[in-house]
Amino acid sequence: MARQVIYTFKGKTKVIPFSYDVHHDLYEAAAEAEGIDLTGFLAMEQQVAMTSKKGAKAEKEFRKTEFARFGFTSIKFVREEDEDTPAS
């Protein structure tokens, strides 16, 4: 089975195909599907990683906060029990 990402953006849940050949992670895939340019976000995320003493935790918190600001409330890989969710 091919990987899929399920996400909620501005109240609408969508399912998209995902491949590591195309995207670095599921956040990039969801942002591209919604037409969001991540250039500034990726640069800031890199700075957070380089300057934070918390390391990966700080990056994860930054990513979660910024994607919520973009309008995403949930982003995850589809699991078999999620497959009943209708695609938009």
Biopython code that builds the backbone (N, CA, C, O; Angstrom):
import numpy as np
from Bio.PDB.StructureBuilder import StructureBuilder

atoms = [
    (1, "MET", "N", (0.837, -1.190, 0.000)),
    (1, "MET", "CA", (0.000, 0.000, 0.000)),
    (1, "MET", "C", (0.880, 1.252, 0.000)),
    (1, "MET", "O", (1.860, 1.332, 0.740)),
    (2, "ALA", "N", (0.526, 2.200, -0.818)),
    (2, "ALA", "CA", (1.254, 3.463, -0.873)),
    (2, "ALA", "C", (0.938, 4.280, 0.374)),
    (2, "ALA", "O", (-0.153, 4.178, 0.936)),
    (3, "ARG", "N", (1.899, 5.085, 0.798)),
    (3, "ARG", "CA", (1.680, 5.940, 1.965)),
    (3, "ARG", "C", (0.756, 7.085, 1.599)),
    (3, "ARG", "O", (0.753, 7.589, 0.476)),
    (4, "GLN", "N", (-0.032, 7.477, 2.597)),
    (4, "GLN", "CA", (-0.908, 8.619, 2.433)),
    (4, "GLN", "C", (-0.814, 9.482, 3.688)),
    (4, "GLN", "O", (-0.514, 9.000, 4.780)),
    (5, "VAL", "N", (-1.078, 10.759, 3.498)),
    (5, "VAL", "CA", (-1.102, 11.710, 4.605)),
    (5, "VAL", "C", (-2.532, 12.218, 4.736)),
    (5, "VAL", "O", (-3.172, 12.570, 3.745)),
    (6, "ILE", "N", (-3.020, 12.251, 5.964)),
    (6, "ILE", "CA", (-4.327, 12.834, 6.233)),
    (6, "ILE", "C", (-4.079, 14.093, 7.060)),
    (6, "ILE", "O", (-3.335, 14.064, 8.041)),
    (7, "TYR", "N", (-4.705, 15.194, 6.660)),
    (7, "TYR", "CA", (-4.509, 16.446, 7.384)),
    (7, "TYR", "C", (-5.783, 17.265, 7.377)),
    (7, "TYR", "O", (-6.652, 17.094, 6.522)),
    (8, "THR", "N", (-5.874, 18.156, 8.346)),
    (8, "THR", "CA", (-7.000, 19.079, 8.422)),
    (8, "THR", "C", (-6.453, 20.488, 8.268)),
    (8, "THR", "O", (-5.607, 20.936, 9.042)),
    (9, "PHE", "N", (-6.954, 21.173, 7.251)),
    (9, "PHE", "CA", (-6.510, 22.529, 6.939)),
    (9, "PHE", "C", (-7.733, 23.433, 6.898)),
    (9, "PHE", "O", (-8.624, 23.253, 6.068)),
    (10, "LYS", "N", (-7.765, 24.395, 7.789)),
    (10, "LYS", "CA", (-8.876, 25.343, 7.891)),
    (10, "LYS", "C", (-10.226, 24.625, 7.937)),
    (10, "LYS", "O", (-11.180, 25.015, 7.264)),
    (11, "GLY", "N", (-10.277, 23.564, 8.751)),
    (11, "GLY", "CA", (-11.525, 22.847, 8.984)),
    (11, "GLY", "C", (-11.880, 21.766, 7.984)),
    (11, "GLY", "O", (-12.869, 21.059, 8.175)),
    (12, "LYS", "N", (-11.104, 21.617, 6.925)),
    (12, "LYS", "CA", (-11.393, 20.589, 5.919)),
    (12, "LYS", "C", (-10.341, 19.494, 5.997)),
    (12, "LYS", "O", (-9.142, 19.766, 5.957)),
    (13, "THR", "N", (-10.804, 18.248, 6.109)),
    (13, "THR", "CA", (-9.897, 17.106, 6.169)),
    (13, "THR", "C", (-9.651, 16.588, 4.760)),
    (13, "THR", "O", (-10.583, 16.398, 3.978)),
    (14, "LYS", "N", (-8.373, 16.361, 4.451)),
    (14, "LYS", "CA", (-7.985, 15.885, 3.123)),
    (14, "LYS", "C", (-6.981, 14.753, 3.249)),
    (14, "LYS", "O", (-6.254, 14.657, 4.238)),
    (15, "VAL", "N", (-6.949, 13.894, 2.233)),
    (15, "VAL", "CA", (-5.989, 12.793, 2.163)),
    (15, "VAL", "C", (-5.207, 12.947, 0.864)),
    (15, "VAL", "O", (-5.789, 13.116, -0.207)),
    (16, "ILE", "N", (-3.869, 12.885, 0.972)),
    (16, "ILE", "CA", (-3.017, 13.023, -0.211)),
    (16, "ILE", "C", (-1.990, 11.889, -0.236)),
    (16, "ILE", "O", (-1.649, 11.337, 0.810)),
    (17, "PRO", "N", (-1.499, 11.543, -1.428)),
    (17, "PRO", "CA", (-0.436, 10.533, -1.500)),
    (17, "PRO", "C", (0.881, 11.115, -0.992)),
    (17, "PRO", "O", (1.098, 12.325, -1.057)),
    (18, "PHE", "N", (1.757, 10.248, -0.486)),
    (18, "PHE", "CA", (3.032, 10.703, 0.054)),
    (18, "PHE", "C", (4.147, 9.772, -0.386)),
    (18, "PHE", "O", (3.982, 8.552, -0.411)),
    (19, "SER", "N", (5.302, 10.369, -0.737)),
    (19, "SER", "CA", (6.495, 9.608, -1.080)),
    (19, "SER", "C", (7.719, 10.364, -0.584)),
    (19, "SER", "O", (7.827, 11.575, -0.773)),
    (20, "TYR", "N", (8.639, 9.646, 0.050)),
    (20, "TYR", "CA", (9.879, 10.281, 0.494)),
    (20, "TYR", "C", (10.755, 10.692, -0.695)),
    (20, "TYR", "O", (11.676, 11.491, -0.530)),
    (21, "ASP", "N", (10.481, 10.160, -1.882)),
    (21, "ASP", "CA", (11.212, 10.577, -3.079)),
    (21, "ASP", "C", (10.865, 12.018, -3.470)),
    (21, "ASP", "O", (11.661, 12.712, -4.102)),
    (22, "VAL", "N", (9.675, 12.445, -3.087)),
    (22, "VAL", "CA", (9.187, 13.762, -3.477)),
    (22, "VAL", "C", (9.311, 14.784, -2.344)),
    (22, "VAL", "O", (9.693, 15.930, -2.583)),
    (23, "HIS", "N", (8.990, 14.376, -1.115)),
    (23, "HIS", "CA", (8.980, 15.293, 0.029)),
    (23, "HIS", "C", (9.864, 14.805, 1.161)),
    (23, "HIS", "O", (10.042, 13.602, 1.351)),
    (24, "HIS", "N", (10.409, 15.737, 1.902)),
    (24, "HIS", "CA", (11.259, 15.432, 3.050)),
    (24, "HIS", "C", (10.437, 14.831, 4.194)),
    (24, "HIS", "O", (10.883, 13.899, 4.863)),
    (25, "ASP", "N", (9.230, 15.374, 4.413)),
    (25, "ASP", "CA", (8.356, 14.871, 5.463)),
    (25, "ASP", "C", (6.898, 15.171, 5.142)),
    (25, "ASP", "O", (6.594, 15.829, 4.148)),
    (26, "LEU", "N", (5.996, 14.681, 5.996)),
    (26, "LEU", "CA", (4.575, 14.846, 5.732)),
    (26, "LEU", "C", (4.125, 16.298, 5.836)),
    (26, "LEU", "O", (3.134, 16.678, 5.212)),
    (27, "TYR", "N", (4.835, 17.121, 6.614)),
    (27, "TYR", "CA", (4.491, 18.542, 6.716)),
    (27, "TYR", "C", (4.731, 19.253, 5.381)),
    (27, "TYR", "O", (3.909, 20.060, 4.948)),
    (28, "GLU", "N", (5.846, 18.954, 4.739)),
    (28, "GLU", "CA", (6.128, 19.559, 3.430)),
    (28, "GLU", "C", (5.077, 19.145, 2.407)),
    (28, "GLU", "O", (4.646, 19.963, 1.594)),
    (29, "ALA", "N", (4.663, 17.889, 2.443)),
    (29, "ALA", "CA", (3.663, 17.396, 1.494)),
    (29, "ALA", "C", (2.329, 18.129, 1.678)),
    (29, "ALA", "O", (1.710, 18.551, 0.701)),
    (30, "ALA", "N", (1.895, 18.277, 2.921)),
    (30, "ALA", "CA", (0.630, 18.958, 3.198)),
    (30, "ALA", "C", (0.704, 20.432, 2.800)),
    (30, "ALA", "O", (-0.239, 20.973, 2.222)),
    (31, "ALA", "N", (1.828, 21.078, 3.109)),
    (31, "ALA", "CA", (1.981, 22.488, 2.747)),
    (31, "ALA", "C", (1.957, 22.668, 1.229)),
    (31, "ALA", "O", (1.325, 23.596, 0.724)),
    (32, "GLU", "N", (2.638, 21.789, 0.505)),
    (32, "GLU", "CA", (2.629, 21.888, -0.957)),
    (32, "GLU", "C", (1.225, 21.679, -1.511)),
    (32, "GLU", "O", (0.820, 22.371, -2.446)),
    (33, "ALA", "N", (0.484, 20.740, -0.949)),
    (33, "ALA", "CA", (-0.881, 20.481, -1.415)),
    (33, "ALA", "C", (-1.772, 21.706, -1.240)),
    (33, "ALA", "O", (-2.714, 21.904, -2.008)),
    (34, "GLU", "N", (-1.480, 22.527, -0.237)),
    (34, "GLU", "CA", (-2.265, 23.740, 0.005)),
    (34, "GLU", "C", (-1.636, 24.986, -0.604)),
    (34, "GLU", "O", (-2.158, 26.088, -0.434)),
    (35, "GLY", "N", (-0.525, 24.824, -1.308)),
    (35, "GLY", "CA", (0.104, 25.961, -1.981)),
    (35, "GLY", "C", (0.844, 26.908, -1.055)),
    (35, "GLY", "O", (0.967, 28.096, -1.354)),
    (36, "ILE", "N", (1.338, 26.399, 0.063)),
    (36, "ILE", "CA", (2.051, 27.237, 1.036)),
    (36, "ILE", "C", (3.553, 27.173, 0.760)),
    (36, "ILE", "O", (4.134, 26.090, 0.684)),
    (37, "ASP", "N", (4.168, 28.335, 0.613)),
    (37, "ASP", "CA", (5.616, 28.429, 0.392)),
    (37, "ASP", "C", (6.324, 28.316, 1.739)),
    (37, "ASP", "O", (6.086, 29.129, 2.632)),
    (38, "LEU", "N", (7.183, 27.324, 1.890)),
    (38, "LEU", "CA", (7.875, 27.079, 3.153)),
    (38, "LEU", "C", (9.294, 27.635, 3.199)),
    (38, "LEU", "O", (10.035, 27.313, 4.127)),
    (39, "THR", "N", (9.693, 28.444, 2.250)),
    (39, "THR", "CA", (11.058, 28.947, 2.191)),
    (39, "THR", "C", (11.463, 29.654, 3.491)),
    (39, "THR", "O", (12.494, 29.319, 4.075)),
    (40, "GLY", "N", (10.682, 30.604, 3.938)),
    (40, "GLY", "CA", (10.982, 31.335, 5.165)),
    (40, "GLY", "C", (10.888, 30.440, 6.386)),
    (40, "GLY", "O", (11.709, 30.535, 7.298)),
    (41, "PHE", "N", (9.897, 29.578, 6.403)),
    (41, "PHE", "CA", (9.720, 28.651, 7.526)),
    (41, "PHE", "C", (10.927, 27.733, 7.674)),
    (41, "PHE", "O", (11.421, 27.541, 8.785)),
    (42, "LEU", "N", (11.409, 27.162, 6.570)),
    (42, "LEU", "CA", (12.545, 26.235, 6.629)),
    (42, "LEU", "C", (13.815, 26.933, 7.100)),
    (42, "LEU", "O", (14.610, 26.351, 7.839)),
    (43, "ALA", "N", (14.008, 28.179, 6.674)),
    (43, "ALA", "CA", (15.176, 28.936, 7.119)),
    (43, "ALA", "C", (15.109, 29.198, 8.627)),
    (43, "ALA", "O", (16.111, 29.056, 9.328)),
    (44, "MET", "N", (13.951, 29.572, 9.111)),
    (44, "MET", "CA", (13.791, 29.829, 10.541)),
    (44, "MET", "C", (13.909, 28.531, 11.340)),
    (44, "MET", "O", (14.496, 28.523, 12.422)),
    (45, "GLU", "N", (13.365, 27.452, 10.823)),
    (45, "GLU", "CA", (13.464, 26.158, 11.504)),
    (45, "GLU", "C", (14.930, 25.750, 11.659)),
    (45, "GLU", "O", (15.326, 25.215, 12.695)),
    (46, "GLN", "N", (15.716, 26.002, 10.640)),
    (46, "GLN", "CA", (17.147, 25.687, 10.693)),
    (46, "GLN", "C", (17.835, 26.537, 11.765)),
    (46, "GLN", "O", (18.689, 26.034, 12.496)),
    (47, "GLN", "N", (17.476, 27.797, 11.863)),
    (47, "GLN", "CA", (18.053, 28.659, 12.890)),
    (47, "GLN", "C", (17.657, 28.195, 14.293)),
    (47, "GLN", "O", (18.480, 28.214, 15.208)),
    (48, "VAL", "N", (16.404, 27.780, 14.465)),
    (48, "VAL", "CA", (15.951, 27.258, 15.753)),
    (48, "VAL", "C", (16.786, 26.036, 16.123)),
    (48, "VAL", "O", (17.212, 25.894, 17.269)),
    (49, "ALA", "N", (17.016, 25.161, 15.159)),
    (49, "ALA", "CA", (17.796, 23.945, 15.413)),
    (49, "ALA", "C", (19.232, 24.270, 15.814)),
    (49, "ALA", "O", (19.797, 23.608, 16.683)),
    (50, "MET", "N", (19.817, 25.272, 15.194)),
    (50, "MET", "CA", (21.212, 25.615, 15.468)),
    (50, "MET", "C", (21.392, 26.355, 16.788)),
    (50, "MET", "O", (22.445, 26.240, 17.415)),
    (51, "THR", "N", (20.395, 27.107, 17.222)),
    (51, "THR", "CA", (20.568, 27.946, 18.396)),
    (51, "THR", "C", (19.915, 27.414, 19.662)),
    (51, "THR", "O", (20.211, 27.893, 20.757)),
    (52, "SER", "N", (19.045, 26.444, 19.533)),
    (52, "SER", "CA", (18.312, 25.960, 20.696)),
    (52, "SER", "C", (19.099, 24.922, 21.477)),
    (52, "SER", "O", (19.751, 24.052, 20.899)),
    (53, "LYS", "N", (19.031, 25.022, 22.781)),
    (53, "LYS", "CA", (19.652, 24.024, 23.644)),
    (53, "LYS", "C", (18.752, 22.798, 23.788)),
    (53, "LYS", "O", (19.207, 21.739, 24.220)),
    (54, "LYS", "N", (17.479, 22.943, 23.426)),
    (54, "LYS", "CA", (16.527, 21.836, 23.514)),
    (54, "LYS", "C", (16.620, 20.908, 22.310)),
    (54, "LYS", "O", (16.086, 19.799, 22.350)),
    (55, "GLY", "N", (17.280, 21.332, 21.248)),
    (55, "GLY", "CA", (17.471, 20.493, 20.066)),
    (55, "GLY", "C", (16.190, 20.140, 19.347)),
    (55, "GLY", "O", (15.413, 21.019, 18.973)),
    (56, "ALA", "N", (15.968, 18.830, 19.151)),
    (56, "ALA", "CA", (14.828, 18.345, 18.369)),
    (56, "ALA", "C", (13.491, 18.763, 18.970)),
    (56, "ALA", "O", (12.529, 18.987, 18.236)),
    (57, "LYS", "N", (13.419, 18.870, 20.274)),
    (57, "LYS", "CA", (12.171, 19.278, 20.915)),
    (57, "LYS", "C", (11.787, 20.702, 20.504)),
    (57, "LYS", "O", (10.618, 20.979, 20.239)),
    (58, "ALA", "N", (12.755, 21.587, 20.453)),
    (58, "ALA", "CA", (12.486, 22.970, 20.040)),
    (58, "ALA", "C", (12.027, 23.019, 18.592)),
    (58, "ALA", "O", (11.118, 23.777, 18.256)),
    (59, "GLU", "N", (12.646, 22.220, 17.733)),
    (59, "GLU", "CA", (12.234, 22.169, 16.328)),
    (59, "GLU", "C", (10.795, 21.688, 16.201)),
    (59, "GLU", "O", (10.001, 22.252, 15.449)),
    (60, "LYS", "N", (10.472, 20.639, 16.947)),
    (60, "LYS", "CA", (9.129, 20.070, 16.891)),
    (60, "LYS", "C", (8.091, 21.087, 17.372)),
    (60, "LYS", "O", (7.031, 21.222, 16.760)),
    (61, "GLU", "N", (8.382, 21.794, 18.452)),
    (61, "GLU", "CA", (7.469, 22.806, 18.969)),
    (61, "GLU", "C", (7.301, 23.952, 17.978)),
    (61, "GLU", "O", (6.191, 24.443, 17.771)),
    (62, "PHE", "N", (8.415, 24.383, 17.360)),
    (62, "PHE", "CA", (8.358, 25.450, 16.366)),
    (62, "PHE", "C", (7.488, 25.027, 15.185)),
    (62, "PHE", "O", (6.627, 25.783, 14.736)),
    (63, "ARG", "N", (7.719, 23.815, 14.689)),
    (63, "ARG", "CA", (6.956, 23.302, 13.548)),
    (63, "ARG", "C", (5.469, 23.243, 13.879)),
    (63, "ARG", "O", (4.637, 23.685, 13.087)),
    (64, "LYS", "N", (5.135, 22.701, 15.040)),
    (64, "LYS", "CA", (3.734, 22.580, 15.447)),
    (64, "LYS", "C", (3.072, 23.954, 15.532)),
    (64, "LYS", "O", (1.952, 24.135, 15.054)),
    (65, "THR", "N", (3.747, 24.902, 16.128)),
    (65, "THR", "CA", (3.204, 26.255, 16.281)),
    (65, "THR", "C", (3.012, 26.940, 14.932)),
    (65, "THR", "O", (1.968, 27.542, 14.680)),
    (66, "GLU", "N", (4.005, 26.850, 14.078)),
    (66, "GLU", "CA", (3.917, 27.520, 12.775)),
    (66, "GLU", "C", (2.860, 26.887, 11.870)),
    (66, "GLU", "O", (2.139, 27.602, 11.174)),
    (67, "PHE", "N", (2.759, 25.567, 11.869)),
    (67, "PHE", "CA", (1.745, 24.932, 11.031)),
    (67, "PHE", "C", (0.343, 25.230, 11.546)),
    (67, "PHE", "O", (-0.597, 25.322, 10.756)),
    (68, "ALA", "N", (0.190, 25.382, 12.848)),
    (68, "ALA", "CA", (-1.103, 25.805, 13.391)),
    (68, "ALA", "C", (-1.418, 27.224, 12.916)),
    (68, "ALA", "O", (-2.567, 27.539, 12.608)),
    (69, "ARG", "N", (-0.403, 28.069, 12.860)),
    (69, "ARG", "CA", (-0.585, 29.442, 12.373)),
    (69, "ARG", "C", (-0.973, 29.451, 10.892)),
    (69, "ARG", "O", (-1.756, 30.297, 10.460)),
    (70, "PHE", "N", (-0.423, 28.505, 10.111)),
    (70, "PHE", "CA", (-0.776, 28.391, 8.692)),
    (70, "PHE", "C", (-2.231, 27.956, 8.513)),
    (70, "PHE", "O", (-2.838, 28.248, 7.483)),
    (71, "GLY", "N", (-2.801, 27.254, 9.515)),
    (71, "GLY", "CA", (-4.186, 26.784, 9.409)),
    (71, "GLY", "C", (-4.345, 25.281, 9.546)),
    (71, "GLY", "O", (-5.458, 24.770, 9.418)),
    (72, "PHE", "N", (-3.261, 24.559, 9.803)),
    (72, "PHE", "CA", (-3.324, 23.107, 9.967)),
    (72, "PHE", "C", (-3.628, 22.762, 11.419)),
    (72, "PHE", "O", (-3.012, 23.312, 12.332)),
    (73, "THR", "N", (-4.577, 21.851, 11.636)),
    (73, "THR", "CA", (-4.862, 21.407, 12.995)),
    (73, "THR", "C", (-4.422, 19.974, 13.227)),
    (73, "THR", "O", (-4.311, 19.542, 14.374)),
    (74, "SER", "N", (-4.172, 19.236, 12.171)),
    (74, "SER", "CA", (-3.744, 17.847, 12.305)),
    (74, "SER", "C", (-3.025, 17.428, 11.029)),
    (74, "SER", "O", (-3.494, 17.703, 9.925)),
    (75, "ILE", "N", (-1.875, 16.757, 11.188)),
    (75, "ILE", "CA", (-1.154, 16.196, 10.049)),
    (75, "ILE", "C", (-0.564, 14.875, 10.517)),
    (75, "ILE", "O", (0.198, 14.835, 11.483)),
    (76, "LYS", "N", (-0.919, 13.791, 9.827)),
    (76, "LYS", "CA", (-0.380, 12.486, 10.209)),
    (76, "LYS", "C", (-0.471, 11.515, 9.031)),
    (76, "LYS", "O", (-1.183, 11.756, 8.056)),
    (77, "PHE", "N", (0.263, 10.419, 9.150)),
    (77, "PHE", "CA", (0.162, 9.371, 8.147)),
    (77, "PHE", "C", (-1.145, 8.620, 8.341)),
    (77, "PHE", "O", (-1.608, 8.452, 9.470)),
    (78, "VAL", "N", (-1.739, 8.168, 7.246)),
    (78, "VAL", "CA", (-2.958, 7.379, 7.301)),
    (78, "VAL", "C", (-2.603, 5.994, 7.816)),
    (78, "VAL", "O", (-1.669, 5.350, 7.338)),
    (79, "ARG", "N", (-3.370, 5.555, 8.797)),
    (79, "ARG", "CA", (-3.260, 4.178, 9.273)),
    (79, "ARG", "C", (-4.477, 3.432, 8.759)),
    (79, "ARG", "O", (-5.451, 4.049, 8.328)),
    (80, "GLU", "N", (-4.428, 2.142, 8.800)),
    (80, "GLU", "CA", (-5.526, 1.355, 8.240)),
    (80, "GLU", "C", (-6.875, 1.727, 8.833)),
    (80, "GLU", "O", (-7.872, 1.737, 8.110)),
    (81, "GLU", "N", (-6.944, 2.035, 10.136)),
    (81, "GLU", "CA", (-8.235, 2.403, 10.735)),
    (81, "GLU", "C", (-8.695, 3.779, 10.276)),
    (81, "GLU", "O", (-9.872, 4.106, 10.425)),
    (82, "ASP", "N", (-7.793, 4.604, 9.716)),
    (82, "ASP", "CA", (-8.158, 5.924, 9.202)),
    (82, "ASP", "C", (-8.707, 5.876, 7.783)),
    (82, "ASP", "O", (-9.243, 6.874, 7.303)),
    (83, "GLU", "N", (-8.589, 4.760, 7.112)),
    (83, "GLU", "CA", (-8.955, 4.680, 5.701)),
    (83, "GLU", "C", (-10.432, 4.885, 5.441)),
    (83, "GLU", "O", (-10.825, 5.109, 4.296)),
    (84, "ASP", "N", (-11.267, 4.815, 6.474)),
    (84, "ASP", "CA", (-12.692, 5.058, 6.303)),
    (84, "ASP", "C", (-13.007, 6.544, 6.152)),
    (84, "ASP", "O", (-14.125, 6.900, 5.781)),
    (85, "THR", "N", (-12.033, 7.422, 6.435)),
    (85, "THR", "CA", (-12.213, 8.865, 6.311)),
    (85, "THR", "C", (-12.331, 9.238, 4.832)),
    (85, "THR", "O", (-11.480, 8.833, 4.040)),
    (86, "PRO", "N", (-13.342, 9.984, 4.441)),
    (86, "PRO", "CA", (-13.504, 10.339, 3.024)),
    (86, "PRO", "C", (-12.414, 11.302, 2.562)),
    (86, "PRO", "O", (-12.033, 12.218, 3.291)),
    (87, "ALA", "N", (-11.921, 11.088, 1.355)),
    (87, "ALA", "CA", (-10.932, 11.979, 0.751)),
    (87, "ALA", "C", (-11.643, 13.166, 0.145)),
    (87, "ALA", "O", (-12.755, 13.037, -0.369)),
    (88, "SER", "N", (-11.001, 14.337, 0.201)),
    (88, "SER", "CA", (-11.599, 15.548, -0.386)),
    (88, "SER", "C", (-10.870, 15.936, -1.638)),
    (88, "SER", "O", (-11.223, 16.928, -2.276)),
]
sb = StructureBuilder()
sb.init_structure("model")
sb.init_model(0)
sb.init_chain("A")
sb.init_seg("    ")
for serial, (resi, resn, name, xyz) in enumerate(atoms, 1):
    if name == "N":
        sb.init_residue(resn, " ", resi, " ")
    sb.init_atom(name, np.array(xyz, "f"), 0.0, 1.0, " ", f" {name:<3s}", serial, name[0])
structure = sb.get_structure()
